[in-house]
Amino acid sequence: MIITISREMGAGGSEVARQVAAALGWRVVDNEIVDQIAARSGLSPAEVREREERAPGFFERLLRMLMRAAPEILSAPADEDPEGDEAKLVKITESVVAELAREGRIVLVGRAAPAVLAGQPDGLHVKVVAPREDRVGTVAVRIGRSPADAAALVAQSDANRARYHQEYYHRDWNDASRYHMVLNTSALGIDQVVATVVGRAKTLWPAETRERRAT
């Protein structure tokens, strides 16, 4: 059993995950997954975060397309991967997510987990959203910068997450049908979103949730 929390930046997804895990007595896995990915990739956690947050630029994407179309014309050195470090991190991330799913009783934040675990029946996939203006305001307060800076950061995050899902899983990140629940924290509030997810989890896995809450 695993609950995945996908989220738009500034929508409160990490807080929802933390509270859902606490209510169920399960383990929440958020930023700590970066340490596991770093250990397997030989990178530092800071380097992993940098690569995850960085969307490939236009020329890098163009090079990838050209390499696929005409590898004999644009051949990279044998020790270079034209897909770059990100593709390697994607594979490592997939292995970590799969292991966590096998462990069970996990609330996992992000990492394209609904796509990675699409074939697993024992999952509850939730996306947490909010209106853009609300998310920009939240992010501006969090980073201590202007609304314009926060808006740019939110736009970059949305674009990069959409690209990541499309490029590696051929999925539309904004397609609500890819999730079991899409919940708006501005409309419902964090408490109601948490209660909704917890209620569904208890319906799906009554014995497991009762057992953990009783211990």
N, C-alpha and C positions, 0 to 999 in steps of 0.2 A: 504494500500500500504506500502510495506516495501522492502528495498534493504538490502541484507545481503552481507557482505564482509568477505569471508574466506581468510586466507592468510598464506603463508609460512613465518616463521620468517626471518626478514631482507629484505622482498620483498616490503615493503612500504605500506602494507595494511591499516594501521591506517591513514596515510597521504592521501591516496586515498579516504577513507571514509570521512575524514574531508572536503576535497575539494568538493566531490560530494554533501555532505549535504549543504555546503555553496552555491554551484551553484544552487541547487534546492530550497533553503530556508527551508529545512527540518532539523530535529534534528538528530545529530549524537550521538550514544550511544556506548561508547567504555569501558574505564576502570570504568566509573561510575556504570556500571551494577554490579560490584563487591560489591559496597556498598549496593545495593538492596538485593543481595544474602546473604551478611553477616547479614543484619538486620533480615532476615527471618530464618536464620540458627542458630542464637545465637553466631556466631563466629565473630571475628574481620576481617576487610578487609584483613589484612596481613595474617591471618590464611587461609582465602579462597584462596588467591593467592598461598600460599604455597601448599595447597592441589591440586589446579588445575595444578600447574607446576610439581608436583611430580608424576612420574610414579610408580605404584606398583612394588616392587621388585620381584624376582623370587620366593622366599619362600611364599610371600603373595599371588601371583597368584596360586601357587601350593596348598596352603591351601584352596583357593576358589574352585578349581576344586575338591579337596577331599571332601569338605563340600557338594558340589552338588551331588557327586557320592555316598557318604556314610555318610549321616548326623547322622545316629544312632551310627556310630563308632567315628566320630570326632564331637561331639556336643559342640557348643559354649555356654557360659553362657547366660541366658535368656536376659540379658541387653546388649549383644553384637551383633552387626550385622556383619555377616561374609563377607558381601560385603563392609564393611568399610564406612568411612565418604563420600567417593567420590560418591557412589550411591545415598546417600541422597542429596548431593549437585546437582547432575544431575537432580533430580526431581524438586528441587527448581528452578534451572536454567531454566528448561523447562517451568515452570509456569510464570517466569518473561518474558521470550522470547515471550510466547503466549500473555501476556498482552500488551507488546510493539507492537506486530503485530496488535492487535485490535485497538490500539491507532492510528496507521497509520502515514504516512509521517516520517518514521524513517529510518536512515541508521545505521545498527547494525553490529558491528565488532565481528566476531568469535562466540563462544558459540555453535558450531555445529548447527547453526540456519537453514541451508538448510535441515537438517534431521528432526529437530523439527517441521518445517513448511512445510514439504513435501506435505501435503494435502491441503495447502492453495493456491488458485489460484492467489491471488494478491501479488505475491512476485517476485523479481528479484534477483537471487542468483549468485554472482560473486566470483570467486577465483582469487586472485592475486599471481602470482608466479614470480620467477626469477632463473637464474642459481645458483647452490650452491656456486660457488666461489664468485659470486657477493654478495650473502647474507652473506657469512662469512666475507667478507671485511666490509660490512655495520655494522654488529654486532660487529666486533672487534673495530671499531671506536666508536660505541655507548657505549660500556661497558669499553673502555680503557684497553683492555687486548690483549694478543697475538692472532694471527690468529689460533693457535692450540686450545686455550681456546674457541675462538669463534666458531670454527668448532665443538667442542664437544657440545657446547650449542645448536647449530643449529641441530645437529644430534639428540640430546635428545628431542628437541622440535618437530621435525618432527615425531620421533618415538612415542612420547606421544600422539600427535594429531591423528596419524593413529590408535593407539591402542584405544583411546577414541571412535572414530567413529565406529570401528569394534566391540568393546565390548558392547556398549550401543545401537547402531543402525544397526549393521550388514552391515555397509557400508564401501566401500573402499574410504578412504579420497582422494586418488590420481586418482580416476575415474572421468575423465572430464565430463562424461555424467550426473553426479549428479548436475552439475551447468549449468546455462544458458550461462555463459561466463567464460572462463579462459584466463586471460590477463597477459602478460609478461612485467613487468615494465622495465626490462633491454632492451628488444627489442623495446618497444614502447615509453618508458618514462612516467613519472607520468602524465604529462599534457594530453597526448594522451589517456592514460587509463581512466583518469577522464572524458575526452570529450566523449569517447565511452560509458561509463556507463550513463552519463547524457543524451546523445542522445537517448539511448534506453529507459530510464525512460520517457523522454518526448514523445516518440512514444507510449509507453504503457499507459501513464496517462496524455494526453495533457491538459485536463481541470485542473487537480490538480496541475501540475507543473506551468502552466500559472498563476493560481490563486495565488500561493505562491510567485512567482517571482514578481507579480504586487503589492503585499502589502508592 
